[in-house]
Amino acid sequence: MHPRIPRQSDREQSGLPPVRPDDDVRLSAELAAVVSGARRRALRDGDRHIDTAHLLHSLLDADAEAYAVLEAEPHLPRLLGYLVQRSIGYGLRWQGTVEDSGAVPLATAAEGFSPLAAGAMEHACVRAGHRADGPARGIDLLAAILADPESRAVEVLTRAGIDARAVVARIEDRLPGGLWGGPPRSSR
């Protein structure tokens, strides 16, 4: 049985405040709230790390723009059901494991985040930087957590019958200049 509250990191034990990506100035206020919500979910579920499924669930709860991307999906109710069931069965096989596909170096993992979730947070900030229209938004994070086919967020979407690549394509169509800036996708 794992403790309900994650143990303190070396940084916290030394009296230094933890490094928390939700305090990152590169994040919009809405995205910082999403990260805080994901942190609460992880603690409530007894998980040691925020993973991409926590982030996906929090995005759908707290970010209207991210929700709008998935709103047209006929399988959205099934997706929400899987996310809600995470703490009572569906995600129990993930407890005690760290989400890592091997694609993201462990050195980039922020404290309290799985390596994939930490990489997605950084990727969202990079995407926003390329667009140069402000801090990272929820839609940037949604695209980033769906970029790795090994992520738990992609697994949940797939089980619900939703194609993650199609979702990312809709996100790219929504953002002015696409995900990486430059001319809008429709003008290519």
Summary of the structure (lengths in Angstrom):
residues: 188
radius of gyration: 16.1
end to end distance: 53.9
largest distance: 54.8
contacts: 594
relative contact order: 0.16
helix: 59%
strand: 2%
